[in-house]
């Protein structure tokens, strides 16, 4: 067990990522809570998704930035070495050829920082909303 020296919460994993204080209520708050070197890519991804899904609502769901319209369309989250992008398993299958350069697993795409493909993210987001596929 590991105990966070800031908030005192206990976790199974040493140095587990978590929020010591109140959880963010907006995507912008979520981004501001991340390490400074990750914020630019997270803002860029948020902007891409906002442009691709202009009618979607931005919210936090499952402690992650989420784009929602009648259901969760997709999520993303900061990790140490990548951004976890969660469009759901059907999207991973549909875009499998284009995702060969990324690590993928059960509805997750791991996007290394500095390697956000705007065109691909846009097409995935639009496909998710058009087909009703959701995370």
KAUR-V203923 format. One record per pair of residues at least 24 apart in sequence whose ideal C-beta (glycine too) atoms are under 10 Angstrom apart, sorted by the first residue. I is the first residue (numbers start at 1). J is the second residue. D is the distance in Angstrom with one decimal. If there is no record, write none. Layout:
I;J;D
I;J;D
//
This chain:
15;80;9.7
17;77;9.4
17;78;8.3
17;79;7.7
17;80;7.6
18;63;9.1
19;63;7.7
23;60;7.2
23;63;6.3
24;60;6.0
24;63;8.5
24;65;8.8
25;59;8.6
25;60;6.3
26;58;7.1
26;59;7.8
26;60;6.9
26;65;8.7
27;58;4.9
27;59;7.6
27;60;7.0
27;64;9.2
27;65;4.2
27;66;8.0
27;67;8.9
27;76;9.0
28;58;8.5
28;65;9.2
29;60;8.1
29;65;9.7
30;58;9.9
30;60;6.3
30;63;8.4
30;64;7.7
30;65;5.3
30;66;9.8
30;76;9.4
30;77;8.4
30;78;8.1
31;65;7.6
31;78;8.1
33;78;8.8
34;77;9.5
34;78;4.6
34;79;10.0
34;83;10.0
35;78;7.7
35;80;8.7
37;113;7.7
38;78;5.2
38;79;8.9
38;80;8.9
38;81;9.9
38;82;9.8
38;83;7.9
38;113;6.3
39;78;8.8
40;113;8.8
40;114;9.2
40;116;10.0
41;78;8.6
41;82;9.6
41;83;6.4
41;111;8.2
41;112;9.2
41;113;5.0
41;114;6.7
41;115;8.8
41;116;6.0
42;76;7.6
42;77;9.1
42;78;6.0
42;83;6.8
42;113;9.1
42;116;9.6
44;83;9.7
44;116;5.8
44;118;8.0
44;121;9.4
45;76;5.8
45;78;9.8
45;83;6.2
45;85;7.5
45;111;7.7
45;116;5.8
45;118;9.1
45;121;6.8
46;76;7.9
47;118;9.2
48;116;7.2
48;117;9.4
48;118;5.3
48;119;9.3
48;120;9.7
48;121;5.0
48;122;6.1
48;125;7.5
49;73;8.7
49;74;7.4
49;76;7.7
49;85;9.4
49;121;7.1
49;122;8.4
49;124;9.6
49;125;5.6
50;125;9.6
51;118;8.9
51;121;9.9
51;122;7.3
51;125;8.9
52;118;9.2
52;121;7.3
52;122;4.5
52;123;8.3
52;124;8.5
52;125;4.0
52;126;5.5
52;127;9.8
52;128;9.2
52;129;8.0
53;122;9.3
53;125;5.4
53;126;7.6
53;128;8.3
53;129;5.8
55;129;8.2
56;125;8.6
56;128;9.8
56;129;7.1
61;135;9.0
62;86;8.8
62;135;8.8
64;135;9.2
66;135;7.9
67;125;7.4
67;128;8.7
67;129;8.5
67;134;9.8
67;135;9.2
68;134;9.0
68;135;10.0
69;128;10.0
69;129;6.8
69;134;9.2
70;132;9.1
70;134;9.0
71;132;8.3
71;133;9.9
71;134;4.9
71;135;8.8
72;128;9.9
72;134;5.5
72;135;5.3
73;125;7.3
73;128;5.2
73;129;5.8
73;132;9.4
73;133;8.3
73;134;5.4
73;135;6.9
74;107;9.3
74;109;9.9
74;121;9.5
74;124;7.7
74;125;6.5
74;128;5.7
74;129;9.0
74;133;8.9
74;134;7.3
74;135;4.9
75;107;9.6
75;108;9.6
75;134;9.8
75;135;5.3
76;109;9.3
76;111;8.4
76;121;9.4
76;135;9.7
77;108;9.6
78;113;9.0
79;110;7.5
79;111;9.7
79;112;10.0
79;113;9.3
80;113;9.5
81;110;8.2
81;112;6.7
81;113;7.2
82;108;9.9
82;109;9.0
82;110;4.3
82;111;5.7
82;112;5.1
82;113;6.7
82;115;8.7
83;109;8.6
83;110;7.6
83;111;4.6
83;112;8.1
83;113;6.9
83;115;9.3
83;116;7.5
84;108;5.8
84;109;7.7
84;110;6.3
84;111;7.9
85;109;4.4
85;110;7.7
85;111;5.5
85;116;9.1
85;120;10.0
85;121;7.3
85;124;8.0
85;125;9.6
85;135;9.5
86;134;9.9
86;135;4.6
87;121;9.1
87;124;5.2
87;125;7.3
87;127;8.1
87;128;5.3
87;133;7.2
87;134;8.3
87;135;6.0
88;124;9.7
88;128;7.0
88;131;10.0
88;133;5.4
88;134;5.8
88;135;4.5
89;133;8.8
89;135;9.1
90;127;9.1
90;128;8.5
90;131;7.5
90;132;9.6
90;133;4.6
90;134;8.9
90;135;9.9
91;123;9.8
91;124;5.5
91;125;9.1
91;127;6.4
91;128;5.8
91;131;8.5
91;133;5.7
91;134;9.2
91;135;8.4
92;124;9.2
93;133;9.8
94;123;9.7
94;124;8.3
94;127;6.4
94;128;9.4
94;131;8.2
94;133;7.9
95;120;7.3
95;123;7.5
95;124;5.9
95;127;7.5
98;123;8.1
98;124;8.7
99;124;8.9
107;133;9.8
107;134;9.9
107;135;6.4
108;135;9.3
//
